[in-house]
Amino acid sequence: MKILLFLLLTSYLYADIKQNIFELYQEKRYKEACIKGASNFNSFRQDEELISLYAFSCLKSDYIDKLSIPIVILKNSKEARSNSAYFSIILMQKKLLYHSLVDGYDLSSLKLPTTTNIFSKVFDLYSKEKINKEKNIYLFEDKDDKNRNYKLYLIQQKNSYKIVIEEFYNRFQIKKHIYR
């Protein structure tokens, strides 16, 4: 009897967590969905749809490093593998861009896959240009939309750096992305 009660309670809590993360995502409260997913991850680690939803929430809230666990777990369906590959590209780009901005690593010889994500767009623009390593701020114009521009730079906090991408449309800042 106790086992049955435990199973019912567990399934009810799981359904509640899944519904809550889904609602947060639909309401574009990505940061909250990411945090909720991270704190409850073990309860849904077999549900690839929910793992993907959690990972997209983290991506949309600029928590790219939180993609590492979903990348490893998403493998049992075609869609899951596709999402895993997509997240892998962006995580790799973040690591390489950080390495380049902090250590001066030259990215120009690399030929990498890309995505339509803002981070990928800026990574592509940065890696294809002759970069002056003395600069602290990089300005880029979107190839597809001449009204959209990006400003890339680092901010230092304690012993590490954060990558910042400011997104502009017609010279007005529309979003500031801070990647931890």
C-alpha positions in Angstrom: 0.0 0.0 0.0 2.8 2.4 0.9 4.5 1.7 -2.4 1.4 2.4 -4.4 0.9 5.7 -2.5 4.5 6.7 -3.1 4.1 5.9 -6.8 0.9 8.0 -7.1 2.4 10.9 -5.3 5.6 10.7 -7.4 3.6 10.6 -10.7 1.4 13.5 -9.5 4.5 15.7 -8.6 6.2 14.8 -11.9 3.1 15.8 -13.9 2.9 19.0 -11.9 6.6 19.8 -12.6 6.2 19.0 -16.3 3.1 21.2 -16.6 4.7 24.0 -14.7 7.8 24.0 -16.9 5.7 23.9 -20.0 3.6 26.9 -18.8 6.6 28.9 -17.9 8.1 28.2 -21.4 4.8 29.2 -23.1 4.7 32.4 -21.1 8.3 33.1 -22.2 9.6 33.0 -18.7 12.6 31.1 -19.9 14.9 31.8 -16.9 12.3 30.5 -14.5 11.7 27.4 -16.6 15.4 26.7 -16.8 15.9 27.1 -13.0 12.8 24.9 -12.3 14.1 22.3 -14.7 17.6 22.3 -13.2 16.3 21.9 -9.7 14.0 19.0 -10.7 16.1 17.4 -13.4 16.4 14.0 -11.8 12.7 13.6 -11.6 12.3 13.8 -15.5 15.7 12.6 -16.8 13.9 9.9 -18.9 11.5 12.3 -20.6 13.3 13.6 -23.7 10.6 16.1 -24.6 10.8 17.7 -21.2 14.6 17.6 -21.3 14.5 19.4 -24.6 12.0 22.0 -23.3 14.3 22.6 -20.3 17.3 22.9 -22.5 15.6 25.4 -24.9 14.5 27.4 -21.8 18.1 27.5 -20.7 19.3 28.5 -24.2 16.7 31.3 -24.5 17.7 32.6 -21.0 21.4 32.6 -22.0 22.4 29.7 -19.7 24.4 27.9 -22.4 26.5 25.9 -20.0 23.4 24.2 -18.7 23.1 22.5 -22.1 25.9 20.0 -21.3 23.8 17.4 -19.5 20.9 17.5 -22.0 23.4 17.1 -24.8 24.6 13.8 -23.3 21.1 12.5 -22.4 19.2 13.3 -25.6 19.7 10.3 -27.8 16.7 8.0 -28.0 14.8 9.6 -30.8 15.5 11.4 -34.1 14.2 14.7 -32.6 16.2 14.3 -29.4 19.4 13.6 -31.4 18.8 16.7 -33.5 18.3 18.9 -30.5 21.4 17.4 -28.9 23.4 18.3 -32.0 22.0 21.8 -32.1 22.8 22.4 -28.4 26.3 20.9 -28.9 27.1 23.4 -31.7 26.1 26.4 -29.5 28.0 25.1 -26.5 31.1 24.5 -28.6 30.9 28.0 -30.1 30.6 29.5 -26.6 33.7 27.6 -25.4 35.7 28.6 -28.5 34.6 32.2 -28.4 35.5 32.5 -24.7 38.9 30.9 -25.4 39.5 33.4 -28.3 38.3 36.5 -26.3 40.2 35.7 -23.2 43.3 33.9 -24.5 43.6 35.4 -28.0 43.0 32.0 -29.8 42.6 32.5 -33.5 39.3 31.1 -34.8 39.7 32.2 -38.5 40.9 28.8 -39.7 38.0 26.8 -38.2 35.1 25.6 -40.4 32.2 24.8 -38.1 28.5 24.1 -38.4 26.2 27.0 -37.3 22.7 27.7 -36.2 20.3 30.7 -36.3 20.7 31.4 -32.6 22.1 34.9 -31.8 25.2 33.4 -30.2 25.9 31.5 -33.4 25.4 34.5 -35.5 27.9 36.6 -33.5 30.3 33.7 -33.3 30.3 33.4 -37.1 30.8 37.1 -37.6 33.6 37.2 -35.1 35.4 34.1 -36.4 35.2 35.2 -40.1 36.8 38.7 -39.5 40.3 39.7 -39.0 40.1 40.3 -35.3 42.3 42.9 -33.7 43.2 41.2 -30.4 44.0 44.6 -28.8 40.3 45.6 -29.1 38.0 45.1 -26.1 34.7 45.7 -28.0 33.7 44.2 -31.4 30.9 45.7 -33.5 29.1 43.6 -36.2 26.4 44.1 -38.7 24.0 41.3 -39.4 24.4 39.9 -42.9 20.7 39.2 -43.3 19.3 42.3 -41.7 21.3 45.5 -42.2 19.2 47.2 -39.4 20.4 44.7 -36.9 23.8 45.1 -35.2 25.7 43.4 -32.4 28.2 44.5 -29.9 30.5 41.9 -28.4 32.7 42.3 -25.3 33.7 40.7 -22.0 33.1 41.7 -18.5 35.3 40.5 -15.7 33.8 39.2 -12.5 36.0 37.8 -9.8 38.4 35.3 -11.5 36.4 34.8 -14.7 34.7 36.6 -17.5 31.3 36.8 -19.0 30.6 37.2 -22.7 28.2 40.0 -23.4 26.3 40.4 -26.7 24.2 43.5 -27.1 21.6 43.4 -29.8 20.6 46.5 -31.6 17.9 47.3 -34.1 18.1 50.7 -35.9 20.7 51.7 -33.3 18.4 51.0 -30.4 19.3 48.3 -28.0 16.7 45.6 -28.0 18.4 42.9 -25.8 21.5 42.4 -23.8 22.7 38.8 -23.5 25.1 37.9 -20.7 26.6 34.5 -21.0 28.0 33.1 -17.7 
